[in-house]
Amino acid sequence: MRRARKRKATVDEDARREYARLRRRARRLGLVVDHIVPLAPCRVCGAQGEHAPRNFQLLTARDNERKGDRCMKCYVAQCEVQVQRHVRKALISLK
């Protein structure tokens, strides 16, 4: 929310209420609120999100830290590539 204000993004009252509601829920569950597409441009594809309810998701703090300034699509794609590399290495070591 503070970043959105710093970037002078216009945040409507509905988005503000939804974010607060989601943050309370996240705290109860031990999670954090994350933007699916970051407010800052994605460092992989350049996509830039907005501070709107459709762009909110709940993640663990660790997953949010790993995701960083990447959109969820790029994060998942990079995770899949890393998994494929590990599988290949494991298969090679079995030979």
C-alpha positions, -999 to 999 in steps of 0.1 A, spaced: 0 0 0 28 24 9 46 16 -24 14 24 -43 12 58 -26 49 64 -32 43 58 -69 14 81 -68 -9 53 -80 -45 60 -77 -60 35 -52 -98 36 -50 -115 30 -17 -128 -5 -26 -92 -16 -33 -80 -1 -1 -108 -20 19 -102 -52 1 -64 -50 7 -70 -43 45 -95 -73 47 -70 -96 29 -41 -84 51 -61 -93 82 -69 -127 68 -33 -132 58 -21 -125 93 -45 -150 108 -32 -176 83 5 -167 88 7 -154 52 14 -121 34 -5 -102 7 14 -102 -26 7 -85 -60 4 -112 -87 19 -87 -112 42 -64 -92 37 -26 -90 72 -22 -102 78 -36 -137 85 -74 -137 122 -78 -140 117 -106 -166 89 -95 -189 84 -59 -179 47 -63 -170 35 -38 -145 4 -44 -123 -19 -22 -104 -31 -21 -68 -64 -37 -74 -82 -67 -57 -78 -89 -89 -40 -85 -85 -38 -96 -49 -28 -131 -37 -17 -147 -4 17 -163 -2 41 -174 25 67 -148 33 94 -171 19 76 -176 -14 70 -138 -16 107 -132 -11 117 -157 -37 92 -143 -62 106 -108 -58 98 -83 -85 86 -109 -110 51 -115 -121 36 -149 -111 37 -161 -146 75 -155 -150 82 -169 -115 64 -201 -122 81 -205 -156 115 -199 -140 107 -225 -113 98 -250 -139 131 -245 -157 150 -250 -124 131 -282 -117 138 -295 -152 176 -288 -147 176 -306 -113 158 -336 -129 183 -337 -158 212 -336 -134 197 -364 -113 191 -386 -143 227 -380 -155 241 -389 -121 221 -422 -122 238 -433 -154 
